[in-house]
Amino acid sequence: MNTRSWPRTWWKWLCSLKLAIVLASLTTLLGIGGSLSIPFYPRIFGSMDSLPLGRWLSTFGTQHAGMTWWLWLCCALILMLGLNTACCFIDWLQTLRARWRKTGEYLIHLGFVLVLSGYLWGSLSGFRSEGNRLAVGQTLAIAAMPGHYLRLESFEPIMNESGRPIDLRNHLTLLKGETPLVRKEVRTNHPLIWRGLTILAASFDRVNDGFLFDVAGQGRMELRNGSRIPLPDGGQVIIREYLPHAVRLDNGRIVAGGDTPVNPSLLCEIVLPGHAPLEYRYFLRGPAPRQLAQRGLQLIPRAPVYSPVSILTINLDPGAPIAMAGAATMTMGVVLAMLSFYYKRNRGDRPVL
Amino acid sequence: MTDLASLLLKSAFACYLLSASLYLVHVTVRRPVFWRAAFGLVLIGFGLHTFCLGLRWYLAGYLPVTNLFSTLFFFSWALAATYLYFELRYRIHASGLFIMLLNLLLLGTALTRDAAPRPLIPALDTPLFTLHIVFSFLGYAFFAMAFSIGLLYLLQKRLYTPLLPDLILLRQLNEESIFLGFCLFTLCMIFGGIWAYIAWGYYFSWNIKGLWSFLIWLFYGGMCHAKFVRRWQGTGYALLSMAGFGIVLFTYLGIGLLLSSNHPLD
C-alpha cells in the first residue's frame, strides 16, 4: 500500500456506508440474541436502570461476564457505529456545497452522534440514587455534588376519590452551601433539572414522627421533635426527641429500634426560669413521669401521629444536555429529510446507484 | 365504552371486511367497479374508525392506547391510514390486501376484548406519551406495509403477473415505506426518550422493550443505508423488510404479552 494513501484509505473505510450496515446488522443480531436473557436473569440485569451504564458494567458486568459478554460487544459495536457516523458526517461537511440536499439525513447522523456522546459521558460520570426520603423542613446532602443540598419546603400527596395517589407536589430548594440555586415545584413528569442534575418525585411514605396527647386544661396536642408545652409556673417542656420504638441497650443507652410505634418514647427537657434544665425520658407505655405531674402537667397519650415523607430520585447525568441537543438535531433532521424526500419524489429523483 | 363507540367500531370492522372481500374479487375479476367500491368502503370504514377513536379520546380525556384492546385498535387505525396513504398516492388497489387483512385481524381480536378505558397512571398523563405512541404505531404501520410490499415483490419476481404492480414500483413503495417508517419511529424514540427523562430521570431504559425498540430503529436505520448498495436492492431489501417486521411484531406483541417489561399489554 502506498504510504501516502493509507490515511485516505482508512478515512474512506471509516466513512463507509457498508461499515455502517455491517455494524448496525451485527449490533441488531447480537442485541436480539443477548437481550432475551434480560427477563430471565433479573438478579443480574434488574439493576441496569438504577446505575449509570459505566458503573453497572464495572460491577455487575464484570462479575457476570459470562452472561453479559454480548452487552460489552454491543457497546463496542455501537461506539464504532458512532465513530463511523461522525466520520460520515464530517465527510459530508467537506462536500456540503454539492450535497446540501442531504442536510436532513446528515442532521440525523449528527443527532445520533450527539445522543451517543451524551450517553457515553453520562454513563462514565453520572450518578443515580433512588429512595431518598425527605420530610418537610429537612435538608439532604447530594452525594454526587459535594456542597449541594436539597431542602423540602412543603410536600403534599394528591389523592383521587378512591385514595389512589395521582400526584406528589414537592416544593424543593436546591442549595449550594446556604445559597439557594433553584426553587421549583417538583411533581410527576415535572422534575427539577439543573445542569444535568434531575430530581424526581418518585413516591411517598408516612412516617410516625410524633404522638397525639390530651393535655389537661390545654386540649389535644401533637408532640414532635421541637414541640413546646407551656407550664403553669412560667416554664416550658421542650420535646428534644421522639422515638417510635425506643430500645434500651445493656449499657443503659436508649436508641431507635425502628419506625413502627412499638415502644414510643419522648426525651423531654423541663426549662424553668432560674433553674438548670432537667432532662428525662418518658416511655409512653408506662406511667407519666412524676416531674410533669409535680408541675401540674397531665399528659394522656392517645395515638401515634404520622406525617408524609417524600421519596425522591436524584440522578446526575452531565451528558443529558448534549443528548437533548442531539434529539433536537435529529428531530430537525427527520423533518427536513421528509420534506426533501417528497420534493425529490415529486421531481422523479430516486436513489438508484 | 359507550354504545355509540361500540357501534362505530363494529361498523368500521364490517366496512373493512366487505372491502377486503371486494379487493379479493377484484384480484380475480379485475373490474374497476370492484376496487372503487372496495376503496370507498375503506374510506367509510376509516372515517368511522377515526370518529370512534376521537370519541374514545374525548370520553377518556386522553388518547386511550394503554392496554391490549386499545393498542390493537390504534394499530389497526394506523394500518388503515397507511393503506389509504399508499392507495391515494400510488393506486395500489389490491396490493394492499395484506394490510387490510392484518387490519381485520387486529380489529377482530380487539372486538373480543374489554374496551373500557382504564384510569391513566400519572406518569402517562403528558402530551409526550401521546406523541410517543402515535409515532410508534404509525412507524409500525409503515413497517407492516413494507412487509406486505416485500412479500408482493418476491411473488411478482417469481410470477410476473399483471395482477401486481411492476417490480420497479414495488421496490419504490418498499423503500418509501421503510424511509417513512424509520422517520416516524425516530420521532417515537425521541419523544419516548424525553418523556422517560422527565418521568424517570434517564432517557434510555435497559428494559427489554426499550432495548428492542432501539434495535428496531438500528435495523431500519441500516436498511435506509442498504438501499444504496446494489446487492441489497430489490430481493435483498424485500427479505430485510419481512425480517424487520418480524422484529416489530415480537417487540409489540411478543415482549408485551410473553415477557415482563415496562410496556405490559394486558
Chai-1 contact restraints between the chains, C-beta under 6 A:
chainA,res_idxA,chainB,res_idxB,connection_type,confidence,min_distance_angstrom,max_distance_angstrom,comment,restraint_id
A,L17,B,H225,contact,1.0,0.0,6.0,A-B,restraint_1
A,L17,B,F228,contact,1.0,0.0,6.0,A-B,restraint_2
A,A20,B,H225,contact,1.0,0.0,6.0,A-B,restraint_3
A,I21,B,G222,contact,1.0,0.0,6.0,A-B,restraint_4
A,I21,B,H225,contact,1.0,0.0,6.0,A-B,restraint_5
A,I21,B,A226,contact,1.0,0.0,6.0,A-B,restraint_6
A,A24,B,L218,contact,1.0,0.0,6.0,A-B,restraint_7
A,A24,B,G221,contact,1.0,0.0,6.0,A-B,restraint_8
A,A24,B,G222,contact,1.0,0.0,6.0,A-B,restraint_9
A,S25,B,G222,contact,1.0,0.0,6.0,A-B,restraint_10
A,T27,B,L218,contact,1.0,0.0,6.0,A-B,restraint_11
A,T28,B,L215,contact,1.0,0.0,6.0,A-B,restraint_12
A,T28,B,L218,contact,1.0,0.0,6.0,A-B,restraint_13
A,T28,B,F219,contact,1.0,0.0,6.0,A-B,restraint_14
A,G31,B,L215,contact,1.0,0.0,6.0,A-B,restraint_15
A,S35,B,I208,contact,1.0,0.0,6.0,A-B,restraint_16
A,S35,B,L211,contact,1.0,0.0,6.0,A-B,restraint_17
A,I38,B,I208,contact,1.0,0.0,6.0,A-B,restraint_18
A,P39,B,I208,contact,1.0,0.0,6.0,A-B,restraint_19
A,P39,B,L259,contact,1.0,0.0,6.0,A-B,restraint_20
A,P39,B,S260,contact,1.0,0.0,6.0,A-B,restraint_21
A,M48,B,W206,contact,1.0,0.0,6.0,A-B,restraint_22
A,D49,B,S205,contact,1.0,0.0,6.0,A-B,restraint_23
A,D49,B,W206,contact,1.0,0.0,6.0,A-B,restraint_24
A,I166,B,P122,contact,1.0,0.0,6.0,A-B,restraint_25
A,D167,B,P122,contact,1.0,0.0,6.0,A-B,restraint_26
A,T188,B,P122,contact,1.0,0.0,6.0,A-B,restraint_27
A,T188,B,A123,contact,1.0,0.0,6.0,A-B,restraint_28
A,N189,B,T126,contact,1.0,0.0,6.0,A-B,restraint_29
A,N189,B,I198,contact,1.0,0.0,6.0,A-B,restraint_30
A,N189,B,A199,contact,1.0,0.0,6.0,A-B,restraint_31
A,P191,B,I198,contact,1.0,0.0,6.0,A-B,restraint_32
A,T198,B,G201,contact,1.0,0.0,6.0,A-B,restraint_33
A,L200,B,G201,contact,1.0,0.0,6.0,A-B,restraint_34
A,T313,B,G201,contact,1.0,0.0,6.0,A-B,restraint_35
A,N315,B,G201,contact,1.0,0.0,6.0,A-B,restraint_36
A,A327,B,I190,contact,1.0,0.0,6.0,A-B,restraint_37
A,M330,B,I190,contact,1.0,0.0,6.0,A-B,restraint_38
A,T331,B,I190,contact,1.0,0.0,6.0,A-B,restraint_39
A,V334,B,C183,contact,1.0,0.0,6.0,A-B,restraint_40
A,V334,B,T186,contact,1.0,0.0,6.0,A-B,restraint_41
A,V334,B,L187,contact,1.0,0.0,6.0,A-B,restraint_42
A,M338,B,C183,contact,1.0,0.0,6.0,A-B,restraint_43
A,L353,B,F228,contact,1.0,0.0,6.0,A-B,restraint_44
A,L353,B,R230,contact,1.0,0.0,6.0,A-B,restraint_45
